[in-house]
């Protein structure tokens, strides 16, 4: 990713980012993430189409370090707490053909992680 795009994402994270916690088992990593939403469609075996939304999180890849760089996995969670409540989102692929996350930029410096609200 070019320097300008990285600068824009860092500015966006500073202005619109939220404090969250990336969770895998007992591991907890505090991150500053840019929340977003994306719509996907699924077609079942009968041809019925269902549209649903995921909550996506844009995180700088280097923020997911616990001795080594972590790769997001389906089943990991992201917790977001506000003064009123804590919400848990489970990471997973939005469709059978989509991955649970995407690298953003040429070097994968940023990650767009798909999740569904579970709590």
N, C-alpha and C positions, 0 to 999 in steps of 0.2 A: 504494500500500500504506500502510496506516495506520502511525503511529509505533510502536505496540505490536508489530505484526507484524515491522516492520523491526528493532526491538530484539531480538525473539526470534530472528530469523535471524542477527543479528550475534553474539548470545550462543552460539547453536548452532555457528556458524563458529569462534568462539573456543574452545569446549569440544571439539567433535568434528571440526573442520576439519583438513585436511591440506595441507601445502605441495605444490604442483604447478606445472607449467609449461604454459602455453597456447602452442601452436606453430602457426605458419602460414609455410610456407617456411623462410626463415632467421630469421624473427621469433620471439623467445622472450620471453614475459611471465610473470614469477612471480606466482602467485595463491595465495590461501588458499581452498580449496573444501570444500564439504560433500559427501562421496561418498554415493551411495545406489544402490539397484537397483530396477528396475521390470520387470515381466513383460508380454510382448506375445504375441499369437497371430497367426500367418500361415496363410492357407488357400491352398493351391496350386490349379492348374487342375483337379485331380482331386478336390478337396474334402478332401484330407488337411490336418489342422490341426497346426501345429508351434508349440510354446510355447518362447520363448527369453527370455533376460534381457539387459537393457542395464545398463551401469554409467552412472549419471547423476551429474552434478556440478552443484551449486548454487553459483553465483558471483555476486557483486555486479557488476552491469553496468559500473559505473564502474571496476572493476579491469581491464577489458579495453581499455586505452587505450594507443595508440602514436601520439601526436600527435593522434589522433582516436579516437572510440569505435568499437571493432570489433564487427561482428555475426558470431556464430559461423557457420561454413560447413561443409557436408559436406566431408570430406577433411582438415580441420584436425585437430590431435592434442592430446591432453593427456598429459603425462608425469608419472608419479608415482614417485618414488624413495624407497626405504627403505634401511636399512643393508645389507640383503641383496640387493636387486635393483631395477632400474628397469623399470617396466611402461609400455607405450605403449598408449593408447586412441585409436581413430579416431572422430571425430565423424561422425554420420550419422543419417538418419531410421530409426527402428525398424521402421516399416512404410511401405507406399506412400502411406498416407493421413495419416501423422503427420509433423510437421516435425522437423528435426534438433535443435531447441531450442524452448523455450517461455519467454515472458516471464512472470514472476511478479509479481503486484501490478498495480494500476491504471496506474501509470506505467512498468512494466517495469523497475523498479529492480534486480531480481534475475533471473537466467537459470537455467533447468533444462536442461542440455545432455545429450543422449543420446549414448552412445558404445559401442563394442565393443572388447574387448581384442584387440590385434593382435600384441603382442610380450611 
